[in-house]
Amino acid sequence: MLKKSTLYLLITILFVGLLSACAQSSNEGTEEAKTVKIGYFPNLTHIATIVALEKGYFKESFGEDVKIETKTVSNGGLFMEAMATKAIDVGTVGPGPLLNFYVKNKEYHLISGAVNGGAVLVAAEGSGVEKLEDLDGKKVAIPVIGSTQDVMLRKALKEADLKAKTSGGTVDLFAAAPADTASLFIQKQVDAAATQEPWGYVLENQAKGKLLLDWDEFAWGKESTNTVVAARADFLKNKDLTKKYLEAHKKSVKFIQDFPDESKEIVIKHLTNLTGKELNKDEVDAAFSRLAVTTDVNEQVIQEMADISKEAGYIPSNDIKGLIDLSFLK
């Protein structure tokens, strides 16, 4: 039998340990609540996020009590997977991957626009492709299956009475990283590419490609939604953080619209530091002329993207009711 003194000592130790564990658990929850994990791609179509980070708009808006973590990914699928594992709370991504994930899990929402346009359709030299209809029986590079550029290409093909092979048509869609498309052009492995900038400019100037559809003609033209702000549902529960994120985002969009040259310099510096490769200023200038930075969202375009994705078999349903929530933005 334990002595009373020994028993009291054990109870005290257990009680102190319990308090310590509770305090640690509480601190972890507080730390998590005060950390915002922002995701984006290291390219020009994510300029709003890049400028907001470089100008300190997020830091200024959130305040000193909130820690900001950033994560870069190379495509929308990876972005959404990171969001699914809570490695990203909020950030910029293409609407294609976002709606693909939303249909299967309603935990992701579109809360603002970021960039319209920024994508072109380029034909390879010697491909015999002079117009959209000439893509019949040809191979076209896209960044990723189910990507925004994939959906845009399918929209363009439909207007020319063409379909992808996977949908019973004749056009072969070939997934390849945008950085690899110039080599594919030179090696004559693809006949065209639906790609985002600055890769369209690179294909024209380094691989002798021919611009088939400029950004204001491709798919929905200037209304083509290229990049949006996406957030997890549990992040949106914190209305204060959500509003502060969008305050910084709107401030960044306004700065880019008012000071395009300075914004381009900011992006070049940021991406050089991030990737170790300096961007060509001519490439950036050309790419910038092919996009529109905006917070606007054309909800009809997003719905049509869902319709096309369903037709392609990427999603089981085109019901995206609830995906778009612009209440915080307004």
Order of alpha helices (4+ residues) and beta strands (2+ residues): alpha-beta-alpha-alpha-beta-alpha-beta-alpha-beta-beta-beta-alpha-beta-alpha-beta-alpha-beta-beta-alpha-alpha-alpha-alpha-beta-alpha
